[in-house]
């Protein structure tokens, strides 16, 4: 849905240049993000965020860059600038002069949607889309719906109140949150279950859990997962997962590991196949992983046997801290529905799944899954041990589940 907005009280506006395709008209109320340049290099951007990848950063040295904005895209959604005050038509040079509404002085808004919404639902700017959708509240702005209306078959307006900040109480009401800093490792107390053959967990300074294979045996698995399946990708139920870990290779490059979501209970089946063959041939999964014989990050999605698995050019280093992130954008996981899963290493986007070709949304998992930390031996000459500082995720609740 494209955001078209009206404003109920005095607001702050500032002049900008809007970048886009010549001849296109960008509607009043569209969410704009600070524009980026193709030749810029990673660094910091206003607000303190880290550049996602080479070329995707707002320059802190070129003053004029702060006045160029563009619509949201899969490579630029961290740098929210404001809402467009009037329609603008992009000129032949790819820019147009305009004004954006900034700060918190953004009041009522009318959002056009083709989805049924319920009073109290939250709408937010969503990564991977130029739209606003219910449930994705990981970027600003936030729109709270004030009327109940069924627009699932015919597009139409939904009146709402814009609120760029969500209080802890509001967040708790509309989100399911799991945050484990591993202050102890007691399965029943931490809502965790050890994976078959794993050693019991132990802890270190600052709450670091150790998960390792039970013995120096090739293909021996270890690790932990939540006791119950807690996460399911559905329309409107955007989800973000993050874990910080490190692993010291016991035999050069022999470790296999997987971090993210998967649906295997671990008692009679394995999430990672033996001998570095990667994820199981039939699995519901969205995860970042590595296989033995390789020292590069991989990521993938899988809905039973329909899989999209990718090997990146981002090298994995032994005995190094990494922060892994997985974001599902909450859009439909039907063919052409716009569902996407984004994968991050230390805040840098390493890949996107679900949009490589029409119908790839059908490879995004649809079943209930366990948040999982898995390590698996690749040789019989060393015990592979994973150190994990924390595992957390948050998922927007569907209106029917609140």
C-alpha positions as CSV (number, residue, x, y, z in Angstrom):
1,X,0.0,0.0,0.0
2,X,1.3,3.4,-0.8
3,X,1.1,5.9,2.0
4,X,-0.9,9.0,1.3
5,X,-1.2,11.3,4.2
6,X,-3.0,14.3,5.6
7,X,-1.8,16.2,8.6
8,X,-3.9,17.5,11.5
9,X,-1.6,20.1,13.1
10,X,1.5,22.2,12.5
11,X,4.4,20.2,11.2
12,X,8.1,20.7,10.4
13,X,9.1,20.5,6.8
14,X,12.5,20.9,5.0
15,X,13.5,21.2,1.3
16,X,15.1,18.2,-0.4
17,X,15.8,16.8,-3.8
18,X,13.9,13.6,-4.5
19,X,15.7,11.0,-6.7
20,X,14.0,8.5,-8.9
21,X,13.1,7.5,-12.5
22,X,12.5,10.4,-14.8
23,X,8.9,11.1,-15.5
24,X,7.5,9.1,-12.5
25,X,5.3,10.8,-9.9
26,X,5.9,10.1,-6.2
27,X,2.8,10.6,-4.1
28,X,2.4,12.9,-1.2
29,X,3.0,11.0,2.1
30,X,5.5,8.5,0.6
31,X,8.2,7.5,3.1
32,X,11.6,8.8,1.9
33,X,15.0,7.7,2.9
34,X,18.3,9.5,2.6
35,X,19.8,8.7,-0.8
36,X,23.0,6.8,-1.3
37,X,25.7,6.9,-4.0
38,X,27.1,4.1,-6.0
39,X,30.8,5.1,-5.4
40,X,30.5,5.6,-1.6
41,X,32.2,3.2,0.7
42,X,31.1,1.6,4.0
43,X,31.2,3.8,7.0
44,X,28.8,5.6,9.4
45,X,25.6,7.3,8.4
46,X,23.5,9.9,10.3
47,X,22.1,8.2,13.4
48,X,25.1,6.0,14.0
49,X,24.0,3.0,11.9
50,X,26.6,0.9,10.1
51,X,26.7,0.8,6.3
52,X,25.0,-2.3,4.9
53,X,27.5,-2.9,2.1
54,X,29.8,-1.1,-0.3
55,X,28.0,1.8,-1.9
56,X,25.1,1.9,0.5
57,X,25.9,4.7,2.9
58,X,24.9,8.4,3.2
59,X,28.1,10.4,3.0
60,X,29.1,12.3,6.2
61,X,31.6,14.4,4.3
62,X,29.5,15.6,1.3
63,X,27.1,18.1,2.9
64,X,24.8,18.2,-0.1
65,X,24.1,14.5,0.2
66,X,21.9,15.2,3.2
67,X,19.4,16.9,1.0
68,X,18.8,14.0,-1.4
69,X,16.2,11.4,-0.6
70,X,14.7,8.4,-2.4
71,X,11.9,5.9,-1.9
72,X,12.6,2.7,0.1
73,X,14.3,-0.2,-1.6
74,X,15.8,-3.5,-0.5
75,X,19.3,-1.8,-0.4
76,X,18.2,1.4,1.4
77,X,15.7,1.1,4.2
78,X,17.8,2.1,7.3
79,X,17.9,5.8,6.8
80,X,14.4,7.2,7.2
81,X,14.3,10.9,6.3
82,X,10.6,11.9,6.4
83,X,7.3,11.8,4.5
84,X,6.8,13.7,1.2
85,X,4.6,16.7,1.7
86,X,3.4,17.0,-1.9
87,X,3.3,15.0,-5.0
88,X,6.5,15.4,-7.0
89,X,7.3,14.4,-10.6
90,X,10.8,13.4,-11.3
91,X,12.5,15.5,-13.9
92,X,14.7,14.5,-16.9
93,X,17.8,14.6,-14.7
94,X,16.4,12.0,-12.3
95,X,15.6,14.5,-9.5
96,X,12.8,16.8,-8.4
97,X,12.6,19.6,-5.8
98,X,10.3,18.9,-2.9
99,X,9.7,19.0,0.8
100,X,9.5,16.3,3.5
101,X,7.8,16.3,6.8
102,X,10.4,15.4,9.5
103,X,10.5,14.7,13.2
104,X,7.5,13.5,15.3
105,X,5.1,16.2,14.0
106,X,3.3,13.7,11.8
107,X,-0.3,13.2,12.7
108,X,-3.2,11.5,10.9
109,X,-2.6,9.5,7.8
110,X,-4.6,7.6,5.2
111,X,-3.0,4.4,4.0
112,X,-4.2,2.6,0.9
113,X,-4.2,-1.2,1.4
114,X,-5.5,-4.3,-0.2
115,X,-5.4,-6.2,3.1
116,X,-8.0,-6.6,5.7
117,X,-7.0,-4.6,8.8
118,X,-8.4,-4.3,12.3
119,X,-8.5,-1.3,14.6
120,X,-5.3,-1.2,16.6
121,X,-3.2,-2.9,13.9
122,X,0.2,-1.3,13.3
123,X,1.5,-0.4,9.9
124,X,5.2,0.3,9.3
125,X,7.7,1.0,6.5
126,X,8.9,-2.4,5.5
127,X,12.3,-3.5,4.2
128,X,12.2,-4.7,0.6
129,X,9.1,-2.7,-0.3
130,X,8.0,0.7,-1.2
131,X,4.8,0.0,0.7
132,X,3.5,0.0,4.2
133,X,2.1,-3.2,5.6
134,X,0.6,-4.3,8.9
135,X,2.9,-5.9,11.4
136,X,6.3,-4.7,10.2
137,X,7.5,-2.3,12.9
138,X,11.2,-2.6,12.6
139,X,11.6,0.7,10.7
140,X,9.9,4.0,11.0
141,X,7.3,5.5,10.6
142,X,4.6,3.6,12.5
143,X,1.0,3.9,11.6
144,X,-1.7,2.7,14.1
145,X,-5.0,1.8,12.4
146,X,-8.1,3.4,14.0
147,X,-10.9,1.8,12.0
148,X,-11.7,-1.8,11.2
149,X,-12.2,-2.4,7.4
150,X,-11.9,-5.3,5.0
151,X,-9.8,-4.3,2.0
152,X,-8.6,-7.8,1.2
153,X,-10.2,-7.8,-2.3
154,X,-10.6,-4.1,-3.1
155,X,-8.0,-1.4,-2.3
156,X,-9.3,1.5,-0.2
157,X,-8.3,4.0,2.5
158,X,-7.7,3.1,6.2
159,X,-7.6,6.1,8.5
160,X,-4.8,5.9,11.1
161,X,-2.7,7.9,13.5
162,X,1.0,8.2,12.9
163,X,3.3,7.5,15.8
164,X,7.0,7.1,15.0
165,X,7.8,5.6,18.4
166,X,6.4,2.5,19.9
167,X,6.3,2.3,23.7
168,X,7.5,-0.8,25.5
169,X,3.9,-1.5,26.5
170,X,2.7,-1.2,22.9
171,X,5.5,-3.3,21.6
172,X,4.7,-6.0,24.1
173,X,1.1,-6.0,23.2
174,X,1.7,-6.4,19.5
175,X,4.8,-8.5,19.5
176,X,6.2,-11.8,20.7
177,X,9.7,-11.4,22.0
178,X,12.3,-14.0,23.0
179,X,15.6,-12.7,24.4
180,X,18.1,-15.1,26.0
181,X,21.5,-13.8,27.2
182,X,22.2,-17.2,28.6
183,X,22.6,-16.2,32.2
184,X,22.3,-19.9,33.0
185,X,21.8,-23.1,31.0
186,X,18.9,-25.1,32.5
187,X,16.8,-26.5,29.7
188,X,13.5,-26.2,31.6
189,X,14.2,-22.8,32.9
190,X,15.6,-21.3,29.7
191,X,12.9,-22.9,27.4
192,X,15.7,-24.7,25.6
193,X,16.3,-28.3,24.7
194,X,19.6,-29.9,23.9
195,X,19.9,-31.4,20.4
196,X,20.6,-35.1,20.3
197,X,24.2,-36.1,21.0
198,X,25.1,-32.7,22.3
199,X,27.1,-32.1,25.5
200,X,25.2,-30.3,28.2
201,X,25.5,-26.6,28.0
202,X,27.9,-24.6,30.3
203,X,28.4,-20.9,30.8
204,X,31.2,-18.3,30.8
205,X,31.7,-14.7,31.7
206,X,28.8,-12.4,30.6
207,X,26.5,-15.3,29.9
208,X,28.2,-17.2,27.0
209,X,26.8,-20.7,26.4
210,X,29.0,-23.5,25.0
211,X,27.4,-26.0,22.6
212,X,29.5,-28.8,21.3
213,X,29.5,-32.2,19.7
214,X,29.4,-35.1,22.2
215,X,32.5,-36.7,20.9
216,X,35.3,-36.5,18.4
217,X,33.3,-38.4,15.9
218,X,32.7,-37.4,12.3
219,X,29.1,-36.0,11.7
220,X,28.4,-35.9,15.4
221,X,25.9,-33.0,16.1
222,X,25.5,-30.7,19.0
223,X,23.7,-27.5,20.1
224,X,20.4,-26.3,21.4
225,X,17.0,-25.1,20.3
226,X,13.9,-23.8,21.9
227,X,11.8,-26.5,23.4
228,X,8.7,-25.6,21.3
229,X,8.3,-24.4,17.8
230,X,7.7,-20.7,18.3
231,X,8.0,-19.0,14.9
232,X,6.0,-19.1,11.7
233,X,6.3,-16.8,8.7
234,X,2.8,-15.5,7.8
235,X,1.5,-12.3,6.1
236,X,1.7,-9.5,8.6
237,X,3.9,-11.4,11.0
238,X,7.3,-9.8,10.3
239,X,10.1,-11.3,12.3
240,X,13.7,-10.5,13.2
241,X,16.3,-12.9,14.6
242,X,19.8,-12.2,15.9
243,X,22.5,-14.2,17.6
244,X,26.1,-13.5,18.5
245,X,28.6,-16.3,18.3
246,X,32.1,-17.6,17.6
247,X,33.6,-20.9,16.7
248,X,37.2,-22.0,16.7
249,X,37.8,-24.5,14.0
250,X,39.1,-27.8,15.6
251,X,40.5,-29.0,12.2
252,X,41.2,-26.1,9.7
253,X,37.7,-25.9,8.1
254,X,35.9,-29.0,9.2
255,X,33.1,-27.5,11.3
256,X,29.5,-27.4,10.1
257,X,27.1,-25.0,11.9
258,X,23.6,-23.5,11.4
259,X,22.0,-20.6,13.2
260,X,18.4,-19.5,12.6
261,X,15.0,-21.1,12.2
262,X,14.3,-24.8,11.3
263,X,11.6,-27.4,12.0
264,X,13.5,-30.5,12.8
265,X,13.0,-31.9,16.3
266,X,16.5,-33.4,16.3
267,X,15.6,-36.8,17.7
268,X,15.5,-39.0,14.6
269,X,16.3,-36.5,11.8
270,X,19.2,-34.1,11.2
271,X,19.0,-30.5,10.2
272,X,22.4,-30.6,8.5
273,X,23.2,-33.6,6.4
274,X,26.4,-35.6,6.9
275,X,29.7,-35.0,5.2
276,X,29.1,-31.3,4.5
277,X,26.1,-31.8,2.3
278,X,24.3,-28.8,3.8
279,X,20.7,-28.5,5.0
280,X,18.3,-31.5,5.0
281,X,16.7,-32.2,1.6
282,X,13.3,-31.7,3.2
283,X,13.1,-29.0,5.8
284,X,11.3,-25.8,6.7
285,X,14.2,-23.4,7.3
286,X,15.5,-19.8,7.2
287,X,19.1,-19.8,8.4
288,X,22.7,-18.8,8.0
289,X,25.1,-21.7,8.0
290,X,28.6,-23.2,7.0
291,X,29.6,-26.6,5.8
292,X,32.9,-28.5,6.3
293,X,35.5,-28.0,3.7
294,X,34.4,-24.4,3.2
295,X,35.2,-21.1,5.0
296,X,32.4,-19.0,3.5
297,X,29.0,-17.9,5.0
298,X,26.0,-19.5,3.4
299,X,22.3,-18.7,3.8
300,X,19.1,-20.3,2.6
301,X,15.4,-20.7,2.8
302,X,13.5,-24.0,2.4
303,X,9.8,-25.0,2.3
304,X,10.0,-28.8,2.6
305,X,11.9,-29.7,-0.6
306,X,11.6,-26.3,-2.4
307,X,14.9,-24.7,-1.5
308,X,17.0,-21.6,-2.3
309,X,20.6,-22.1,-0.9
310,X,23.4,-19.6,-1.6
311,X,27.1,-19.6,-0.9
312,X,28.4,-16.0,-0.4
313,X,31.8,-14.5,-1.0
314,X,31.9,-13.3,2.7
315,X,34.6,-15.3,4.4
316,X,34.1,-17.0,7.8
317,X,37.0,-16.6,10.2
318,X,37.8,-19.0,13.0
319,X,37.7,-17.7,16.6
320,X,36.0,-14.4,15.5
321,X,32.8,-12.9,17.0
322,X,29.9,-12.6,14.5
323,X,26.5,-11.1,14.9
324,X,24.0,-12.9,12.6
325,X,20.6,-11.4,11.6
326,X,17.6,-12.8,9.8
327,X,14.7,-10.6,8.8
328,X,11.4,-11.8,7.3
329,X,9.5,-8.7,6.0
330,X,5.9,-9.9,6.7
331,X,4.7,-9.9,3.1
332,X,2.8,-12.8,1.6
333,X,4.8,-15.9,0.8
334,X,2.6,-16.7,-2.2
335,X,3.9,-16.4,-5.8
336,X,4.4,-12.7,-6.5
337,X,3.3,-11.8,-3.0
338,X,6.5,-9.9,-2.1
339,X,7.7,-12.0,0.8
340,X,11.4,-11.6,1.4
341,X,14.0,-12.9,3.9
342,X,17.1,-10.8,4.5
343,X,20.4,-12.1,5.9
344,X,23.0,-10.1,7.8
345,X,26.5,-10.6,9.1
346,X,27.6,-7.9,11.6
347,X,24.9,-5.6,10.3
348,X,25.9,-6.0,6.6
349,X,23.4,-7.5,4.2
350,X,24.9,-10.6,2.7
351,X,21.9,-11.7,0.7
352,X,18.1,-11.7,0.1
353,X,16.0,-14.8,-0.5
354,X,12.5,-15.1,-1.9
355,X,12.7,-12.6,-4.7
356,X,15.3,-13.9,-7.2
357,X,12.6,-14.9,-9.6
358,X,8.8,-14.9,-9.8
359,X,7.5,-17.6,-7.4
360,X,10.5,-17.8,-5.2
361,X,8.3,-16.7,-2.3
362,X,7.1,-20.3,-2.4
363,X,10.5,-21.4,-1.0
364,X,10.0,-19.3,2.1
365,X,9.1,-21.6,5.0
366,X,5.5,-21.7,6.0
367,X,5.5,-24.1,9.0
368,X,6.3,-23.6,12.7
369,X,10.0,-23.6,13.4
370,X,12.5,-23.8,16.3
371,X,15.0,-21.0,16.8
372,X,18.2,-23.1,16.6
373,X,21.9,-23.1,17.4
374,X,23.5,-26.2,15.7
375,X,27.1,-27.3,15.3
376,X,28.3,-30.6,13.7
377,X,31.6,-32.2,13.4
378,X,33.2,-32.6,10.0
379,X,36.1,-34.9,11.0
380,X,36.9,-37.2,13.9
381,X,40.0,-35.3,14.9
382,X,38.6,-32.5,17.1
383,X,35.5,-31.6,19.1
384,X,33.8,-28.6,17.5
385,X,32.5,-26.1,20.1
386,X,30.3,-23.1,19.4
387,X,30.3,-20.2,21.9
388,X,27.0,-18.1,21.8
389,X,26.6,-14.8,23.7
390,X,22.9,-14.4,23.0
391,X,20.0,-15.5,20.9
392,X,16.9,-13.3,20.5
393,X,14.0,-12.7,18.1
394,X,10.8,-10.6,17.9
395,X,7.8,-11.3,15.7
396,X,4.7,-9.2,15.1
397,X,1.5,-10.9,16.4
398,X,-1.4,-11.3,14.0
399,X,-4.5,-9.5,15.1
400,X,-6.3,-12.8,15.7
401,X,-3.7,-13.9,18.2
402,X,-3.7,-10.8,20.4
